[in-house]
Amino acid sequence: MTPLSVLRTRPLFARLWLGALVSGLGDNLSWLALTWFVLERTERGAAVGALLLCFALPAVVTGPLWGRALDRWQPGPLMLLDTLARAVLIGLIPLLDTLDILQWWMVLVIAALMGALAPATGVGVCLLIPALLADEELEPGNAAYGLTGQIPTVFGPALAGLLVAAWGAPRALLVDALTFLFMAGVLLGLPRLPRGHHTASRPQANIRQGWSPVVWAVLGLTTLFSFVYGPLEAALPVLARESLGTGAQGYGALWSALGVGMVVGTFLVGTLGRAFPVSLVLVGIMALWGLVVMGLPLACGVGPALAVMFAGGVIWGPYTALETTLLQRSVPTGRHGRLFGLRAMLLGPAAPLGTALGGLLLLGLSAGWVIALSGLGCLLGAFLALPWLRRGELGAGAEPVG
């Protein structure tokens, strides 16, 4: 079974997938437009890190709260509340800019409010997918859903570069507001899940009080991966402008190359999950990503840099689908909200904290050195985490996904 076959045979899942794809395109556009806007206004990579922290830190508090709420109530209405509220919030930025009253602190407040709301949809999807699909469809289903975050990185950055150049960053955010409204319409069309859906028949973890060792091991690895990846986000726009000599469009093309590679890599999920233990695959992805990123500062122009980003995308592509499926199968579905709420709490600030660290490093190091250190951190972190993750998987009796 492949991601495409799940989309063909599961119309409700396909509807959710389409809404997430459109919303993901808007999120990608918004992320690039705002980071470029901040860099132009402040001339400091540290300011990009501060903005991303405002988006991410509220999830430390709201992620577990949303998770508990989603375990108790229907996911659809809570996700609808999130998408409508974020449509209004992101739409405030171009409105305030048009009125010529947009201030830096206003952008930070809006970013923090959006970050507080975002776990509702991020966690809610992790509950909906097991409810809409059979257990044997989880792996290709998660891979298919992963494409909703990867395909937008192919088109979103290039589109964002064009819109930012033509309209300016604040007005380009209107497109993101429209994509939130589209997702809201999709959620309105989804049926309510039957009562007791969280007890649907599927393999359950044998440890029902607390999380099993494999859950903690996987959450730890993914959090570490996100953190050591973070400095790349702060340094890449600086590298694009100062070392590669390109502007917003070239910067967007770099992220597009990563997105193309991730789409290609996603279709390797089934093969990797069947051929190797999942823990080994996850650690291998992190290590190989680090090696590739360390080569990015050596790129002598935009073309080689695009090739490096594409290779990194192929390597990274399968990670989230394999990790999510392993977590879903390791915990009873009635506790998925708490599990993925905890995951949102950990991952929400991880990459932005890494990005903030990257911004601080940029005060004394070149962008190339910051990126190289990010890659080295991934490589070393993978080797340090491997024994811990393998012990956790063996201790929990977890089997490879696939």
C-alpha positions in Angstrom: 0.0 0.0 0.0 1.3 3.5 -0.9 0.4 7.0 0.2 -1.4 7.5 -3.1 -3.5 4.4 -2.7 -4.7 5.6 0.7 -5.8 8.9 -0.8 -7.7 7.1 -3.5 -9.6 4.7 -1.3 -10.3 6.9 1.8 -12.3 9.9 0.7 -12.6 11.5 4.1 -8.9 11.2 4.7 -8.3 12.7 1.2 -10.5 15.6 2.1 -8.5 16.3 5.3 -5.3 15.9 3.3 -6.4 18.5 0.7 -7.3 21.0 3.4 -4.0 20.5 5.1 -2.1 20.8 1.9 -3.6 24.2 1.1 -3.1 25.4 4.6 0.5 24.1 4.6 1.1 26.2 1.5 -0.1 29.3 3.3 2.0 28.5 6.4 5.1 28.1 4.3 4.5 31.3 2.5 3.8 33.1 5.8 7.0 31.7 7.4 9.3 32.8 4.6 7.6 36.2 4.2 7.8 37.0 7.9 11.4 35.8 8.3 12.6 37.8 5.3 10.6 40.9 6.5 12.2 40.7 9.9 15.7 40.3 8.4 15.2 43.3 6.1 13.9 45.5 9.0 16.4 44.6 11.6 19.5 43.3 9.7 20.0 40.7 12.4 19.7 37.0 12.3 18.9 37.0 16.0 15.6 38.8 15.3 14.5 35.9 13.1 15.1 33.6 16.0 13.1 35.9 18.3 10.2 35.8 16.0 10.2 32.0 15.7 10.4 31.7 19.5 7.3 33.8 19.8 5.5 31.3 17.4 6.8 28.3 19.3 7.2 28.9 23.0 3.4 29.1 23.8 3.1 25.5 22.8 5.0 24.6 25.9 1.9 25.6 27.9 -0.9 25.0 25.4 0.3 21.8 23.8 -0.6 19.5 26.8 -3.8 21.5 27.4 -5.0 21.0 23.8 -4.0 17.4 24.0 -6.2 16.7 27.0 -9.1 18.6 25.5 -8.8 16.6 22.2 -8.8 13.3 24.2 -12.0 14.4 25.8 -13.9 16.2 23.0 -14.4 16.0 19.3 -11.2 17.1 17.4 -13.1 18.8 14.6 -14.7 21.8 16.5 -11.4 22.5 18.4 -9.5 22.4 15.1 -12.1 24.7 13.5 -11.7 27.2 16.3 -7.9 27.2 15.8 -8.0 27.7 12.0 -10.6 30.5 12.1 -8.8 32.4 14.9 -5.4 32.1 13.1 -7.0 33.4 9.9 -8.1 36.5 11.8 -4.7 36.9 13.5 -2.5 36.6 10.4 -4.9 38.9 8.5 -4.3 41.6 11.1 -0.7 42.1 10.0 -1.5 43.4 6.4 -4.4 45.4 7.9 -2.1 47.1 10.4 0.5 47.7 7.8 -2.1 49.3 5.5 -3.1 51.6 8.3 0.6 52.4 8.8 0.5 51.5 12.5 2.3 48.1 12.3 4.9 47.9 15.0 7.5 45.3 15.8 5.9 44.3 19.1 2.5 43.8 17.4 4.1 41.2 15.1 5.5 39.4 18.2 2.1 39.4 20.0 0.3 38.0 16.9 3.0 35.4 16.5 2.6 34.3 20.2 -1.2 34.1 19.9 -0.9 32.0 16.8 1.6 29.7 18.4 -0.7 29.1 21.3 -3.5 28.0 19.0 -1.5 25.9 16.5 -1.3 22.7 18.6 -5.0 22.2 18.3 -4.8 21.3 14.7 -1.3 19.7 14.8 -2.4 17.3 17.6 -5.9 16.9 16.3 -4.7 15.5 13.0 -2.7 12.8 14.9 -6.0 11.7 16.4 -8.0 11.9 13.2 -5.7 9.8 11.1 -6.0 6.6 13.3 -9.8 7.2 13.4 -10.1 7.5 9.6 -7.7 4.7 8.6 -7.2 1.0 9.5 -4.0 0.0 11.4 -2.3 -1.3 8.3 -2.9 2.0 6.6 -1.3 4.1 9.3 2.2 4.1 7.8 1.2 5.1 4.2 -1.4 7.4 5.7 1.1 9.3 7.8 3.5 9.4 4.8 0.7 10.9 2.7 -0.1 13.5 5.3 3.5 14.3 5.6 3.4 15.4 2.0 1.0 18.2 3.0 4.0 19.8 4.8 6.6 18.8 2.1 4.8 19.7 -1.1 4.3 23.3 0.0 8.0 23.7 0.5 8.4 23.0 -3.2 6.0 25.8 -4.3 5.6 27.9 -1.2 9.0 29.5 -1.0 9.1 30.4 -4.7 5.6 31.8 -4.5 6.5 33.7 -1.4 9.5 35.2 -3.0 7.4 36.5 -5.9 4.6 37.8 -3.7 7.1 39.5 -1.3 8.8 41.1 -4.2 5.6 42.3 -5.7 3.4 43.2 -2.7 5.8 43.4 0.3 5.9 40.8 3.1 2.8 42.0 5.1 0.4 42.0 2.2 1.6 38.6 1.1 0.2 37.2 4.3 -3.3 37.7 3.1 -2.8 34.5 1.1 -2.2 32.6 4.3 -5.4 33.9 5.9 -7.3 32.6 2.9 -5.8 29.1 3.3 -6.9 29.0 6.9 -10.4 29.7 5.8 -10.2 26.9 3.2 -9.1 24.5 6.0 -12.0 25.6 8.1 -14.4 24.7 5.3 -12.8 21.3 5.0 -13.2 20.7 8.8 -16.9 21.7 8.6 -17.4 18.9 6.0 -15.9 16.1 8.1 -18.3 13.9 10.1 -18.3 13.7 13.8 -16.3 10.7 15.1 -18.4 8.1 16.8 -18.5 8.0 20.5 -15.8 5.7 21.8 -13.7 6.0 18.7 -10.6 6.1 20.8 -11.2 2.5 21.8 -11.3 1.3 18.2 -9.6 -2.1 17.6 -5.9 -1.7 16.9 -2.7 -2.9 18.7 -2.3 -1.3 22.1 0.8 -0.7 24.2 1.2 -3.1 27.0 2.1 -0.3 29.4 -1.0 1.8 30.0 0.2 3.9 32.9 2.7 6.4 31.7 4.7 6.2 28.5 6.7 3.2 27.5 10.5 3.5 27.1 10.3 3.6 23.4 8.0 6.6 23.5 10.4 8.6 25.6 13.3 7.5 23.5 11.7 8.6 20.2 10.4 11.9 21.7 13.9 12.6 23.0 15.6 11.9 19.6 13.1 14.0 17.7 13.4 16.9 20.2 17.2 16.8 19.9 17.0 16.6 16.1 14.7 19.7 16.0 17.0 21.7 18.3 20.3 21.1 16.5 18.6 21.7 13.1 17.4 25.1 14.3 20.6 27.2 13.7 20.2 26.4 9.9 17.0 28.5 9.8 18.7 31.5 11.2 21.8 31.2 9.1 20.4 30.2 5.7 19.0 33.6 4.7 22.3 35.2 5.7 24.2 32.6 3.7 21.9 33.2 0.7 22.3 36.9 0.7 26.0 37.3 1.7 27.8 34.1 0.4 25.6 33.0 -2.5 24.7 36.6 -3.6 21.0 35.9 -4.1 17.8 37.6 -2.8 14.4 36.5 -1.6 13.7 34.4 -4.7 17.0 32.5 -4.5 16.5 32.0 -0.8 13.0 30.6 -1.5 14.5 28.3 -4.2 16.7 26.8 -1.6 13.8 25.8 0.6 11.9 24.6 -2.5 14.8 22.3 -3.4 14.6 20.9 0.2 10.8 20.3 -0.4 11.3 18.5 -3.6 13.8 16.2 -1.9 11.4 15.6 1.0 8.6 14.6 -1.4 10.9 12.1 -3.0 12.1 10.8 0.3 8.5 10.3 1.6 7.9 7.5 -0.9 10.8 5.6 0.7 8.9 5.2 4.0 7.5 1.7 3.3 10.8 0.4 2.1 12.8 1.7 5.0 10.2 0.6 7.6 10.2 -3.0 6.3 13.9 -3.3 5.8 15.4 -1.9 9.0 14.4 -1.4 12.7 12.7 2.0 12.9 15.1 3.2 15.6 18.0 2.6 13.3 16.3 4.4 10.5 15.5 7.4 12.6 19.0 7.7 13.9 20.5 7.2 10.4 18.3 9.9 9.0 19.6 12.4 11.6 23.2 11.4 11.1 23.0 11.6 7.2 21.2 15.0 7.4 24.0 16.3 9.5 26.6 15.2 7.0 24.8 16.8 4.1 24.3 20.1 6.0 28.0 20.3 6.8 28.6 20.4 3.1 26.3 23.3 2.5 28.8 26.1 3.3 31.2 24.5 0.8 28.7 25.2 -2.1 30.3 27.6 -4.5 27.1 29.0 -5.9 23.3 28.7 -5.9 23.3 25.6 -8.1 25.4 23.4 -5.8 23.5 24.7 -2.8 20.3 23.7 -4.4 21.7 20.2 -4.9 22.7 20.0 -1.3 19.3 21.0 -0.1 17.6 18.5 -2.4 19.8 15.7 -1.0 19.0 16.7 2.5 15.3 16.6 1.7 15.5 13.1 0.4 17.2 12.0 3.6 14.8 13.9 5.9 11.6 13.0 4.0 10.7 9.7 5.7 11.5 10.7 9.3 8.2 12.2 10.5 5.9 9.5 9.0 8.0 6.7 10.6 8.2 8.5 13.9 4.5 9.4 14.1 3.4 5.8 13.2 5.7 4.3 15.8 4.3 6.7 18.5 0.6 6.0 17.4 1.2 2.2 17.7 3.0 2.5 21.1 0.2 4.2 23.0 -3.6 3.5 23.3 -5.6 5.8 21.0 -7.5 7.1 23.9 -4.3 8.8 25.1 -3.1 10.1 21.7 -4.1 13.6 22.6 -1.9 13.6 25.7 0.9 12.0 23.8 1.0 14.4 20.9 0.2 17.3 23.2 3.4 16.4 25.0 5.2 16.1 21.7 4.0 19.6 20.7 5.2 20.9 24.0 8.7 19.5 23.4 9.0 20.2 19.7 7.3 23.6 19.6 10.3 25.4 21.2 13.0 23.0 20.1 13.8 24.3 16.6 13.1 28.0 17.5 15.5 27.7 20.5 18.0 26.3 18.1 17.3 29.1 15.7 17.8 31.6 18.5 21.1 30.0 19.3 22.0 30.2 15.6 21.1 33.9 15.7 23.4 34.5 18.7 26.2 32.5 17.0 25.8 34.8 14.0 27.0 37.7 16.1 30.5 36.2 16.1 30.6 33.6 13.4 29.9 33.5 9.7 26.7 31.9 8.4 28.7 29.1 6.9 30.3 28.2 10.3 26.9 28.3 12.0 25.4 25.9 9.4 28.4 23.6 9.7 28.0 23.5 13.5 24.3 22.6 13.1 25.2 19.7 10.9 27.9 18.5 13.3 25.4 18.7 16.1 23.0 16.4 14.2 25.8 13.9 13.5 27.1 13.8 17.0 23.6 13.8 18.5 22.6 10.8 16.4 25.6 8.7 17.6 25.0 9.6 21.2 21.2 8.8 21.0 21.5 5.5 19.2 22.3 3.2 22.3 19.6 5.0 24.4 17.0 4.6 21.6 17.8 1.0 21.0 17.6 0.1 24.7 14.2 1.9 24.9 12.8 0.0 21.9 14.0 -3.4 23.1 12.7 -2.6 26.6 9.3 -1.8 25.3 9.1 -4.8 23.0 8.3 -2.5 20.1 8.4 -4.0 16.6 9.5 -2.2 13.5 6.9 -0.2 11.7 5.7 -1.7 8.5 
